[in-house]
């Protein structure tokens, strides 16, 4: 298992975190070294409006869609 703190990602929205993270055993009784995992992740926060909010835009562009 790899744990990534959301607060660490949300402080830098849109930027890529490229790092080696320590693997943690799922069973906490395991004491052996699990190794590392290289990850490259990016946090994006996008606000999507409900479909009804786009109805007027849909009416404007509908004639141009084929």
N, C-alpha and C positions, 0 to 999 in steps of 0.2 A: 504494500500500500504506500502511496505517496500523499502527503498532506500539503496543500498549498493554501496559504491564508488569503482569503478574498480581499481583505483590507490592503494587502501588499499589491495586488493587481489593480484594485480600483483607485489607488493613488496615482496610477500612471495609465489612464484610459487610452487605448489605441496604440500604446507602445508595447513592443514585444519583450517578454521576459524569456531570456535564453540562459538556462542555468542547469547545473547538475544538482539533483535532489536526492537525499538519502532515502532508500527504501526502508520501510518500517514493517515488521512482520504483523500480519493480521492477528495471529495468536500471540498475545503478549508474553506467554511462557517461553517462547522461542528467544534465546539469547544470542544466536549467531548473527554475524554481520551479513546483511542482505545485499549490500552493494549500493550502487547509485544508478540513477536513471536520468538521462539528459532530456529536458523538455524545452520546448519553444512554444509559448502560449501568449495570446493577446486577449485582453478583456475589452469588450465593446458593450456600451450601454445604449441601446436604441429604444426610443419610444415610438410605438406603433399605435396609431389611433384606430378606433373601431371602424369597420367597413362603412357605416352610414356617413362618416365624416368625409368620405371620398366621393359621395354621390354626385355633387356638383362638378367635380373634376372629371368624373367618368362621363357625364353628359357632354362636356366640352370636347373631350378627345375621342369619344366613341365614333363620330363620323369619319375620322381619319384612320381608324383601325380596320384592317381588312382581314 
